[in-house]
Amino acid sequence: MNFSVHLDDETVDRLNQAAARVGLTRNRVITLAVQDWLAHNEEKDWPAALKRHFGNPAPELAEDTLDFQAWREALPEAAQVRW
């Protein structure tokens, strides 16, 4: 799929230089950058505790009722700023 991305002149110059330095096209560098961003920011799967919690039709009866805030704060990326 093709679509347009508008970049300022300074960014285009930097992109051109970096792409030439590593022997890639600008489009390939942009594709790799988007794939990398998605790999770091896309949710892979629900946490196991959450899947167990919602797999139980009566979670309030479970001994280990899930504390949502606890699992959220335990995620390694919780402290990171996302783009």
PyMOL commands that set and color helices and strands:
alter all, ss='L'
color gray80, all
select helices_A, chain A and resi 9-22+26-41+48-55+59-61+68-74+76-79
alter helices_A, ss='H'
color red, helices_A
deselect
rebuild
show_as cartoon
